[in-house]
Amino acid sequence: MEHQESGLPRSRAANERLHALIPGGAHTYAKGDDQYPEHLAPVISHGRGAHVWDVDGNRYIEYGSGLRSVSLGHAHPRVNEAVHREIERGSNFARPSMIEVEAAERFLATVPTAEMVKFAKNGSDVTTAAVRLARAVTGRARVAVCGDHPFFSVDDWFIGTTPMAAGIPGAVTELTVSFPYGDLAATEEVLTRYEGEVACLILEPGEPAPGYLEGLRALADRHGCVLVFDEMITGLRWSEAGAQGLFGVVPDLSTFGKALGNGFAVSALAGRRELMERGGLRHPGERVFLLSTTHGAETHALAAAMAVQTTYTEEGITARLHAIGDRLAAGVRQAAAGMGVADHVVVRGRASNLVFATLDAQGRASQEYRTLFLRHLLAGGVLAPSFVVSSALDDADIDRTVEVVAQACAVYRKALDAGDPTPWLGGRPVKPVFRSRA
């Protein structure tokens, strides 16, 4: 069923209310209506499994759910049951509760490369805690981030390096340097240039060439810096124990979130006891204010994390995500090829974490062509800022998605042949998240 082309009147009115009250009209920039074709940014009413409904009554097959966090599908019964059971017992107390012990034991059994864990609510909480801990342990100020990875934290040490650096002193940003993914020689050059100054290397483990992560581990050891894996995306989706479990390279510290809570707010900083205990009480050294959050131990969020980990291991969710992603990627590539746009609508990434690129006639990334593509996906009932799958998708969902992609690719071909996508945009193009001006 084609969705209404009337500009989603209820969603449009709701977006106006959102912008009047909330800067940006959303609580995450990546969810902003500037990321969608003009007047076609649906406001969600509810979701179940792999489907969501907007306030105009339209149903969508949804990808990238909750910025990759809802990997089991919305309102997952096993997770919801665990949350309901725990929330009836109270959510927050003056002292630790037993579920904090149980959740830590469950996490460390799932990620056996780590020796201690501390929970928080957001990814930024724990990546910043990792940086602070690395600086304290090494006595060094500089942080080396992987320049090929788009996001590490909302905090100054990282956001100051993006085009949205307003309000962040240059003196802070100067302490953050970058290295390219996959290039050990260039990384060693950075460490040598700032010899004895770099506290840590932080990166998403991603899809390494053979020997790359092992090489980084050796570089970090040789130069005396802390190796931090940001496993926000790779955690659970690569393997239950993340990329470190799949590739067998042990970082000093690692951070988890997103899939860990299936949409509930929970993140984790994990790592070697020697480092982690510096933020505790059982060491003789200077104290590190590691993580101290009012809501880090909310009982229902920890119950959700435990249920997610159990579901992944008992039901083979990681393998299912890869199988679904393989089917989707093959279908999209076939549809694009069939419409003559295989070089322009390109699916990339691991099967459990697919993204797509929209390229113009010269093969350059194009926001205009992305707008055209998204517009026709939405009209066909597919909400897809990416093609990141959840385990709730079934074969019929994938087949319908591929059908809609084929329709979008037919229009894409027309625009390429015309040499100008503008007539098919329906308004201003979608915009990149990180830009200096609104």
Secondary structure, DSSP 4 states (H G I P E B T S, - for coil): -PPP-S--HHHHHHHHHHHHHSGGGSSSGGGSGGGS-TT--PPEEEEEBTEEEETTS-EEEESSHHHHT--S-BT-HHHHHHHHHHHTT-S--SS--HHHHHHHHHHHHHSTT-SEEEEESSHHHHHHHHHHHHHHHHT--EEEEETTS--S-SSHHHHTTSS--TT--HHHHTTEEEE-TT-HHHHHHHHHHTTTTEEEEEE---SPPTTHHHHHHHHHHHHT-EEEEE-TTTBTTTBTTHHHHHH----SEEEE-GGGGTTSS-EEEEE-HHHHGGGSSSSSS--------TTTT-HHHHHHHHHHHHHHHHHTHHHHHHHHHHHHHHHHHHHHHHTT-TTTEEEES-GGGBEEEEB-TTS-B-HHHHHHHHHHHHHTTEE-SSB---TT--HHHHHHHHHHHHHHHHHHHHHHHHT--GGGTSSSPP--SS-S--
